[in-house]
Amino acid sequence: MKTITQKTATLFLICLIALAITGYARSHWTDIVTIFTTANMGHLEITIENEKLIPTRDYSKLKNKTITIYEDITTNWQIWVGITIKNNGTLPATITYQITTNNPLYESYFGNETHLYGPYTTTPPSEVWCDLNETNPPPPTGEQPTPINLSPDERLVVWQKIWLKTALPTDFTSITITSEYKATLSGWHDAVAVIYHLTKG
């Protein structure tokens, strides 16, 4: 027959074992594992890789994003500007363009035409990225309508002609014409531009 002391000791031992099991179970389920990792997000970026101006003239290029041309214009003035746009991002992009001016009053005095070619996975072919005849250069054949889908590392060729259609009024001083080429994907966007600052010569 067990004494009270033996019963108490047995009960105490059972409680200790139960407590140990409970503690192990709790620690097993409340362990925290921390994992550090890096997630690389895609990015959208287009740049002006190359440019040609016909006839040749001075211009400035900023961070492969903007070409700016300053011109004094007179009767029969015109310019052809060719650019290659490259998708330097990691995401595909849809390319569109728009032409705006800072002075709508004089827009009708100027003509413009824009021709897009591509996309190309390597250097654009010479028949498209060519030296146009300076006297009256026709655009190359094979142009594409917008929008144009441009995958990463692909290139797009753009040729644009801006010209003075008729004599400017006596009150004309200057106009800025901006051709913006925009890349979009969902809510993301990026752009490059050719800017013409034209003053009366």
Secondary structure, DSSP 8 states (H G I E B T S, - for coil): ---HHHHHHHHHHHHHHHHHHHHHHHHHHH---------------EEEEEEEEES----EEETTTEEEEEEEE-TT-EEEEEEEEEE-SSS-EEEEEEEEES-GGGGGGEEEEEEEEEEESSS--TTTS----SSS----S----S-EEE-TT-EEEEEEEEEE-S---TT--EEEEEEEEEEEETTEEEEEEEEEEEEE-
